[in-house]
Amino acid sequence: MTFFKDKRILLLCILLIALVGFSLVPTLSKYSYAMNKNTGATVAKWEVYLDTSDNTSDEISLVSGNGSQTYILELTSTSETIATYSIVLSNLPDGLKVKLDDGTYKTPIDSEISWIDVGYINANATERTIIHRLTFEVPLDSDMVGLNEINVDVTFVQKRPEISAKMINGKAFNELIPPDTTEIYFVDTPAPAGAEVIDVSDSSNGSVVMWQEDNEVLYVSSQVPGKVIYGNEDSSYMFSTYYYQDSSEVINLIDLENFDTSKITNMEYMFGSSFNLENIGGLEHFDTSHVTTMEGMFEENNVLNSLVVSSFDTSNVTNMSRMFLGVNEITELDVTNFDTSHVTNMSEMFVNLMAIYELDLSSFDTSNVTDMSRMFAENNNFETIYASDNFVVSSVTNSEDMFLYCESLVGGQNTTFDGSHLDASYAHIDGGPTNPGYFSRK
């Protein structure tokens, strides 16, 4: 019995836009058709590239008859990963049976047959072909016998895996910042055609890339609308000139609106010594609930015009040493929501804040702090420091020069600066002549 007389097979491929993985630059799919002379099977071959479609539709037109014929569908991917997908055959007449790759048979339910498949490509491979061998069978007594043509729709439906777009670590990213960069934007838009794209994802899977435009503006992107970029657990020195002196010297703006910090544990010197940095966008959205160290995080950002840290969750932070040292252009610093109950190091935390006259530390619990050396040093403009009874120095072992040059500081009961008391001995709410201190109660 022959269903396809003289192998007259017409395979019409109208349009193919397939997504079976992730890549960097969207490219239209290519299609080629060939007859396998050894087996007589009809081959439909798709060379699959990346684009943003979730499914692909095609049509197979079968010449009428009764019997069976095999179609081979080849999916060739140039991406590193082929994710889970399903194949759907629709517009199937009653009675038509399909034999799948594994030898099982399926019959249409509501004129449709579907099954799930999955393929993965080795990370070192450049190409892999997945073959589906489909055999269509028509019974002798089927109403399809004698028809001129039977049309079967074939659809590949992408089951998009959840691939986290996570950055490489902070130091590694810092090394890749072009030295002439003035602005950095974290976005979710695709790279423009022709852009020189660099993979900066932690898994080297292209989920986070960066490119530069106009030799000045650097874009870091997930390339998927709505998909945020996660910071690496270790985001220390990410934009800092301490680690890589040529990178951040001219950066004046960093926009972090599409940057998720919820995985970060280390923000040490993250923005440290970005000397020309005037604006950091998105700080108000930072999730710092897992961060354990903020040492030097904003150190010497000496032209930064504002610093919004009021929403920071610091409940797990143990090190705040040098956190705001030398941020001398900001006129206000709101740390009233800081939970400092686990902090052990506050050395040089507020050194040289030249434009601030009042500091509210009334939320600070310093019961575990051991190092307060130079904590407020070189702030001869400081007039008032607010604190509560939870600001204690019972665990402090080093408070050398804690109030060095704080010559304008006055306690709540008018205790004035005394150069012979620069350590933690006056680090409490002013009790007047009998118990002098430098702090005021809010």
Secondary structure, DSSP 8 states (H G I E B T S, - for coil): --SSGGG--B---------SS--SS----EEEEEE-TTT--EEEEEEE---S-SEEEEEEEEE--SEEEEEEEEEEE-SS----EEEEEES--TT-EEE-TTS-EE--BTTEEEEEE-----TT-S-EEEEEEEEEEE-TT-TTTT-SEEEEEEEEEE-------BB--HHHHHHHS-TT--EEEEE-S---TT---EE-BTTSSSSSEEEEETTTEEEEE-SSTT--EE--SB-TTTT-TTT-TTTSSS--EEE-TTEE-TT--B-TTSSTT-TT--EEETGGG---TT--B-TTTTTT-TT------TT---TT--B-TTTTTT-TT-S----TT---TT--B-TTTTTT-TT--EEE-TT---TT--B-TTTTTT-TT--EEEE-TT---TT-SB-TTTTTT-TT-B-TT--B--TT--SGGG-SB--GGGS--SBEE-
